[in-house]
Amino acid sequence: MSSIAIIACSLLAAWAIPASSASRSHGTLAQVERQVAASVHITTLSPAVAAELPAAPTDFSWSNYPAVGTSTGSTCHTVTACVYGDLTSSKVVVLFGDSHALMWLNALAPWAASDKVKLVLLWQGLCPPGDLSVYAPGFADPPLCNAYRAQMIAAIQKLAPTLVVLAEKTTQVKSAASAYFTDAQWEAGLVTTITELQTPATKVAVLEDTPTFASSVPECLAAHPTAVQSCAVRYVDPKIPGHESAELAAARKTGATYVRTQGWFCTALCSPVIGPYIPYIDTNHVSFSYAGYLSGVMGAALKPLI
């Protein structure tokens, strides 16, 4: 198995959570905002939250995702490999990006099923959807990412979906061995991709990237069960800057929709526990259970676009 496949499977395994968590209801915007506002006052892990801290199963099964998913593996590189929701619907939504697209699957798939939308997932770890030559030797080098992006854009153009949702990791993505992308580079790359995807029949939405924690959230909570907020981070962390402002600028420049996600996770602070949920599986990926809880707010944000 290649190093890419091994890392992908490891990431996917982390989304395999207990059935009790997966069955929780979807929050409304008001409910989510109340949970987030209260989250910064949580100081001690409840027994129920603490029970979710042990490492996720090492063997990932796609059965942890909605039953309508057609994939039998961890590769979603064609428009027929990973399909969810109403498989016969003429309303087609493509979720396209890197692992920060995959992490939103459990937010989009339940909405797609309930609103009779066909959802297609296309993702490749460490390859953002913007036109950017990523430096990550041995994992996602520029030739791999550039070829993948070109193939996926061509496939999406042929599919002519109603909506393309772009999601991406914007923190700590290198352009060279000792350099990270600038906001200007990130904006330009995203503008190129949005422009290639937009047509009179196809809209594009960009999901605001989520904040990055200083250390793995479950590991930090396990070490500080009575000092939960010692694991919190500020929404804007100068030590781990992201390109959210570049995402917004690219959306504004192209007329794409920018879906703000900050309020689903943070006030000025981002708590490592929100209500009964541990919202992250590591430093930067949303947990399967919390993504499911956000399905309602995600659907409300995307429904006007279809």
N, C-alpha and C positions, 0 to 999 in steps of 0.2 A: 504494500500500500504506500502511496506517495506521502511526503510530508504534509502536503496540502490536505489530502484526504484524512490523515490522522488527526490534524488539528481541527478540521471541520467536524469530524465525528466526536471529538472531545468537547467541542463547543455545543454541538447538538445534544450530547448526553446531559449537559448541565441544565437543559430545559426540561428534562424528564422529572416531573414532580409528583408528589402524592396526589391520588385522586381527590382527596378531600379539598385540596387547594384548587384544583382545576374546576371543581364544581361550584365555586363561589359565584355570586351574581355579578352582573356588570354594573358599574357605578354610573350614575348620572353626573353631569358636570358639577352640580351643587354638592353632591355627595363626595366626589373626588376632591373638590376644593376644601370641603370641611375636614376630610381626612388629612390632607396635606398641611392645612393650617395647624391642626392639632399635633401633627407628627413631630414637630420640633420640641414638643414638651414631653415626649416619651423618653424616660430615663432608664427603664429596666425592661428586659425582655419578658414577655408573658410566657407561660409554659407552652402555649400553642405555637407562638412564633419561634421559640427556642427549639421546638420539635422539628422545625424545617431546616435547621442549620446543618445537619449531617450532609456529607457530600452526596450529590445526586448519583443515581446508578451509573455504572460505567458502560453498560450496554444500552445504547439509545434505540428506541423503536419509534417509527413514524406513527404508530398507533397513539402516541401521546398527543398528536395533533388531531384536529377534527377528522372524523371518520371519512369525510368526503374527499380527503386528500388522495391523489392517485399515485404519489411517488412511493417507490419501494427502496429508496436510497438517499444519500445525502447530497446528491448532485442535482441542481436545478438549473440546467443550462439550455433547456428548450422550453417552448411555450406549452408543451404537453406533459412535461415531467412532473410538475408540482402544481396541481390545479385544485382549487377549493371552492366552496360555496355552491351556487346553482350551476352545474356543469352545462346546462342547456341555455343559459341566459344569453341574450344578445348584448347585455350590458357587461362589458369586460373591463376589469381593472388589473393592471400589472403593477406588482410591487417589485421594484428593481433597485439593486444596490449591493452592498457588502453584507457583513454579518449584522450590521445595524438595520438592514432590511429584514433579514431572517428573524431577528428578535421581536419584530412587530407582527409576525404571522398570527399569533394567538389573539391579537387585537383586531386584525382585519378579517380573519376567516369566519368567526361567529357573526360579525356584521354582514359579510357577504352572503352567508347562508340565510340569515333572517330577511335581508333586503333583496333576495333573488338576484345576486350579482355573481358573475363568474370571476374568480380571483386567480391570477397566475403569478407565481413567485419565481423570480430570477435572481440568483445571488451567487457571489463568489467572495470568499473571505479576503479582506484587505485590498479589495479592488473597488474604490468608490466609483459611483456612476459618472462623475465629472470627468472631463477630458484631461486627465492628469497622469503623468508617467511616474508611478509609485516605485520607490526604492525599498525593496524588501527581499534581498537575496535569499534564495532557498525556499521562499514561500510564494510571494506574489510579485515577481520582478516585472519591469515595464512591458516586455514582450507578452507575458501571460495576460496582464491586466488590459493592455491595449487591444490585444486580439479578442479577448473575452468581451470587452466593451463594444467593439465594432460589430461582433457577431450578434450580441444581444440587441443592440440598437436596430440592426437590420431586421432581426426577427420581430421586434416590437412594431417597427414600421409596417411590416407585412401583415401583422395581426390587426393593426389599426384599432386599438382598444379605445374605449370611451375615456379612460383616465389612466395616466401613469403616475404612480407614487414613488418618488425617489427618497431613499433613506441611506445614510452614510455615517461612518465614524469620521469625525473631523479633528480629533485630538491625536497628536503624536504620529502623524502620517508623514513619512520622510520623502523628500524629493531627491535627496542625495545622501551619501554616507553620513555626513555631519550637518545636514540641513533639513529643515522642515518647510512645508509649503507656506507661502505668505498668503494673507487674505486676498490680495490682488490675484494671485495665481489660482486660488481656490474658486474665487468668483468667476474668473474667465473660463476655467474648465467646466464649471457647472452651467454657465450661460451657453457654451457650445452644445452640451448634451441636451439641455432643455430645448434649444432652438431646433436641434435635429429631430426631437420627438414631437414637438407641437405641430398640430395641423388644425384646420377648421373643425375636424371631427374628434381630435384627441387633445384633451386638456392635460396639464402637468401640475402636480402638487409636490412640494418639498417638505418633508417632515423635519422640523428643527431637531438638531442632534441633542442627545441627552448629556448631562454633565458627567465628567469622569471623577471617580473617587480616588483618593490617594492610595488606598489599599483595598484588597478584596473585601467586599461588604460582609459576606458570611464569615470570613476569617476574622475580621475586626470585631464583629458582634460576638463571636465565640470567645474572643479574648477579653471583651469588655461587656459582659451581660448586664452589669448594673451601672454602666456609664455609656449608654447607647450613643449619646450625642458627641462623644469623643471621636466617633467614626464619621460624623457629618462633615460635609464640605460646603463651601460657599458656592452659590450658583455660578458666579463668575470667579474663577480661580486663576489668578495670573501665573501660578506655577504650572498649571496644566491648561493652557489656552486652547479653545476650540475655534472653529471658523463659522460660528452661528451668524455673525454679522455679515460674512461673505455669502452665506446661504440666502439670507434675507435680501441682500443687495442683488444677487442673481435673479431671485424670484421677481423682485420689483422691476428689474431691467427687462425681463422677458414677459412679464404679465402672468407668470405662473402663480399659483396659490401657495402661500407659506403657512404651514400649520404649526402654530406655536405649541410646544409640549411642556414648556417650563412649569406652568401652573399645575401640571399633572404630577410633578415630582417635588417641586421646591417652592419655598417662599424666597427670602434672601438666602436661606440655608436649605440644603438638601439632606433630609434625614435618612438614615439607613433602614428605618422601619416606618412604614406608612400603614396605619390601622393594623390589620392582622397580617400584613404582607411584608416580606423582604423584597423590595422592588428590584434588586440587582442580584445577578449570580456571581459577579466578579467585580471588577472596577468600573466597567462601562457597558455591560449588556443587561437589558431589562429582563427580569425573570418571566418565565412562562406564566406563572400565576398572576403576577401584577399586570402583564400585558393583557391577559384575559379580562381582568377587572376593568381595564381601560377600553374595552371593546365598544362600550356605549359612547364614550366621548370621541373615540376615533371615528366611529360611524357617523356621529353628528357632524363632525368636521368635514368628512368626505362626501356625505350624501348629496349636498347641494351641487356637487360637481358632476354628478351623473344623471 
